[in-house]
């Protein structure tokens, strides 16, 4: 178990994470499983009873989720409870341990909870398909590399829900129960909690399994929907793995290009030319992808695309100011410093460091960012290659302005 010893926070945060293969055939079933895990346990056999028990434990919080890490998906269960010394109840920590034991080891399933999970997942996926930004993102990922992990929707697929049986999901649950976990906490543990967490079978170090998206001829798709504005998502191959020496310069590039309100994309496309409602860039770090997401109007598509291309070329040519470079570096340094004030961010950073076999201190990370030079940013920018673009467009008439 990894422990981040601190008394900075009023709560203790505990992550119990399983790493599973990211596969199209199982991802929808794992999404159903997450909904079913939320439902009830052996001792709390209804959602209402489970909710009442969590409230009785002084508002103890539990959340569930799936996160992609390259060729793997993490199934997370997160617990947060008030530090026992603030409660002054000798039975409190035992109550918390009992709740965690029930949730981790004694989930209660039945056909009704399975049908409810199917309904909830289907509703969520339909909402995503109705949202132009979500639809453009999913489509762009699918176009980027059909046989790559990035094309597998972490949220599951609507068309796969009805094909799954209750018995299949229960069998998946039994397989998941047998897996070792990654357990990490932020805070100070009572002996009874430490003993409980240490008893969970755990793996020593998370393994790094990833493949960068290939640089291929770009694929495009335009979809028509009855919407108020157009959504564009571009996927650019970075050719930069997360464990590369080029990764920190890539973070700086992303900040200069489109991560903040002073970025090139925001200033040039939105502020100076008023061509979009929103525009930003982000990284899909384990897949070697940079995303550019734009909310615009149908008649501004071509001009937006030309300006986006121009900003990327500016970065490759070093046509950004010293001030922009320094602001980008300071934004990253501030981000890493702010992580020290958020327990889940601290736990996630510890997990990534373990996976990547890094032992950097915060001071070393800050120093690495401070020393990044202009030519390093230009070099990673020159490696960018567009691999896919999805446009969800209002009032589609089959043509696009050139």
N, C-alpha and C positions, 0 to 999 in steps of 0.2 A: 504494500500500500504506500502511495505517495502522500506525504503530509506536508502542508504548508503551515508551519506553526506561526500563528499570529493572534493577537488579541485586539486587532484593529476594528473588527466588525462585531456587531451585536448578535449576529447569527453565525452558526456553523453550517458550512455548505459541503455536501458530499455528492460526488459523482460516481455512479456505477455504470460502466460502459462496456458493451460487448462489441467486438469487431467481427463483421460478417462479410462474406463475399457479396459484392454488388452484382447482382444477376437479374436480368429481366424476368426470369421465371419465378423469382421469389420476392421481388421488391413489393409488389402489391399485397402479398400475403403478410409481409412484415408490417405494412401500414395498417392492415386490419388488426394484427396482433397488438399494435400500440394502442388502438382504440379499446380493445378488449382488456388490456392490462389496466386501463383507467377505471374499469367498471366496478369490480367488487373483489373481495377476498373471502377466504374461508370463515374468518371471524366477523367480517363486515360484508354481509351478503346482499347489499344493495348500494347504489351510488349515494343514497341519502345517509346510510349508516357510515359509509367510509368518509363522507364529507363531515359528518358530525364528529367522528373520531379525530380527524385532523384538526378541526376547530378546537376540540377539547384539549389537544396537545398544544395549547397556546398558539394556534394558528400555524401549525407545521405545514410546510408547502412541499408538494411533490409534482414533478412535471416529467413528461416523456417526449422523446423526439428521435428522429432519424437524421443523420448528417453524413454527407458523402466525403470520403477521403480517398480519392483516386479510385482504385479497384476495390475498395471496401466501403461498407456503410456502417456507421456506429449507431447502435441502438442504446440510447441514453435514458437512465432514470436518475433524476436529480432530486435531492432532498435538501431542505433548508429548515433549520429549527433554532429557536432562541437558545443562547448559551445557558446551560443549566444553572450557573451561579446567579443569573438574573431572575430566575423563577422562584428559587428558594423552596422547592418542593422535592423531597427526596425520592418520590416515585416518578418524577417527570421523565428522567432520562430512560428509565425502564419502559415507560409508555412509548417514548420515541423509538426505542429499539424494537419494541413489539410491532409498531406500525411499519417500520422498515422491513422487518422479517415477513410480515404478512404480504406486503407489496412485492418483495423480491422473490419469495419462495412459495407463496400460497395463493396465487391468483385463482379466482373461481370463474370458470367458463361454462357456458351452456348455449344452446341453440339461439335463445333469445338475445344474448349479448352479441353473438355472431351476426345475427340479422341486423341488429342496431348498428354494429360497426360497419357493415356493408352500406347501410343507408347513410351514415355520417361521412364515410369516405367518398361515396359517390356524390354526395351533395357538395363536398369540398372541391372535388375534381371538376364538377360542372361549373362551379363558381369561377374556378381558375380558367376554364376554357372560355368563359364569357368575358373575362378580363383581358383586354387587348395586350397589356404588358406581359402578363403571364403566358398568354398564348404565343406571343412573338418570341419570348425567351425559350419556351419549350420547343418551338419549331426550329429556331436557330441552332439549338443544341443537337436536335435530331439531324439537321442538315450538315453539321460540322464534321461528323465522322460516324457513319451509321453503325460501325462495329466497335466503336470506342465507348468507354464507360460514360463519357459526357452525354451520350445519347440516351442513356437509361434514366427515365424520370424518377427521381428520389421519392416523389409523392405517390408513385404508383400509376397505374393506367386504368382508366374507366372501363375499357373493353375486357379487362382481365377479372373484374370483380365477380361477375356472375359465374364464371368458370370455376371459381374456387369453392371447395366444400369445407364445411365445419371441421371434418376429420383431418383435412390437410393442414389447416391452421393450427389445430391442437398438436399434430405431429411436429410441426415447425416449432411450436412452443417448447415441446419436450426436448427437441434438439438444442434449442437456444438455452434452456435451463442447464444443460450439461457443459456449456462452454465456460472457460475461465473468463474472468472479468478484469478490466482495468478499474481500480478503485483509487480515488484521490479525494482528499478533503482539504478545506481551508478553514483553519480555526484550531481550537484546542479541544482534544477529545477526552472525555471521561473514560476511565478504565473499562467499564462495561461496554461502551460504544467501540472502543479500540479493539476489544476482544471479538466483538460481533463482526466488525469489518474485516479483521484479519482472518476470520474463519471462512470468508468467501473465497473459493478457489480463484486464483489470480494468475495472469501471465506476467512475466518479468518485464518485458519491454514490447510495446506495440511495434509491429513490423511495417515497413514502408513498402507499399505496393502501388505503383502508379506507372502510367505511360502517358507521355505528352501527346496531345492531338497532332496529327501529321499536317505538314504544310502541303495542301492540295489546291487544285483549281477551285476557286470559290463557288459555292452553291447558293442559289437564291430562290426565295418563294414569296409571293405576294398573296395575301388572303384578304377577302372582303368581309366586312362586318358592319352592322348598323350601329356605328359608334360616333362619338363626337370628335375624336382626334386620332391621328395615325400614330402607331407605335412601331419603332424600328429597333431591332436588336442585331448588332454585328458581333461575330465571334472572330477574334484575331488570334492566331497561333503565336506564342511568345518564344518558343524554342528554349525556354529557360526553366529548368526544374527547380523545385523549392529548396533543394539542398545544394544549389549551384552558388558560386561566388557572385554570379550576376543577379541573384534574387533581390538583394537590397537595392541595387540600382533600378531594378524593375519596379520596386515599390515607390521609389522616388519618381520614376517616369509616370506611373499611374497617378500620383498626386499632382504632378505638373499638368498632365493631360486632361484629367476629368474628375478627380475625386473631391475637389473642394470648390467653394464659390469664387475663388480667384484662379481657377484652372483655365487653360487655353480654350477648351471646348465651351465652357460656360461663358467666358468673356467674348469669344469670337462669334459663336453660333447664336447664343441667346441674347447677350447684352448688346453687342454692336450691331448685329444684323436682324435681331428679333424674329428668327426663323423657327424657334421651338419654344415649347412651354417648359420643358425639362431636358437636361442632357447630363450624362455622367459616365464615368468608366469605372470598372471594378475588375478584380482578378479572381479567377477560379484556379487557385494556386496549385492543386495537385494534378490538374489536367493541362497545365501550361497554356491557359487561355486568358485573354483580356477581352472583356465585354464592353461595348459601348451601347448605351440605351438612350433612345431619343423619343420624346413626345412632341409631335409636330402636326402640321396640317398636310393634306394630300398635295396641295400645290407647292409646297416647300420641300418636298422630298429630295429632288435632285440637287437643289442648292445646299441643303443640309449635308448631303453625302459628299459633295465637292469640298465643303469647308472642313468636314471631319478628316478627309484625306489630307487636306492641306495642313491641319494641325499636327497630324502624325509625322508628316514630312518635315515640319518645323522642328519637331523634337529630334528627328534623325539628323537634321542639319545643324542642330545646336542653336536654333534661332529662338531661344528663350532667354530672359534676362537673368542676371545674377540674383536679383531679388526673388524671382520666381523659383529659382533653384533653392535658395536659402529658406524660403517660406515652405516649400515642399518638404525639405529635410526637417525643419522645425515641427511641422504638422505630424510627421512620423514619430519624431522623438516624443512629442506631447502624447501621441496615441499610446506609445509603450509606457510612458509614465502614468497615464490615466489607468492603465490596466492594473496598477498596484492599488487602486481604490475600488476594484471590482473583483469580488472573489471568483466568479465564474471565468473571467478573463485570465486571472492568475492560474487557475486550474488548467484551462485550455492551453496556455503558454507552456506550462510544465509538461502537458501531454505531448505537444508538438516537439519540444526539446528532447523528450525521451524518444519519440519516434525517429527524429532526425539525428539522434546521438550528438546533440549540442550541449555544451556546458557554459554558454555565455552568461555573464551577469548582465544586469540592466546597464551598468556603466559601459561594459564592452559593446553592447548592442548600440548604445547611443554614440559611442566613439566611431563605430563602423559607419553609421549613417552620416555623422559629421564630416567624415573624410571622403565621401563620395564626390567624384569629380564630374564635370560636364561631359567629358568624353565617354565615361562609363554609361551615362544616361543615353547619350547619342547611340552608343553601340547596341544597347538593348532595344532602342526604338527602331533601329535599322533592321532588326530581326523580325519585326512584326509582319505578319502576312494574313490577309483576310481569307478566312476559310468558309464563312457562311454569313448569310444575312436573311432575316425574316422581316417582312413588312405586313403589319395588320392595318389595313387602310380603309378609311371611310369613303363611301360613295365611289367604289372602285369601278372604273370604266374600261379597264383592260389596257390602258396606256400609261406611260410614265414620261414626264418631261425629261428631255435630254439636256 
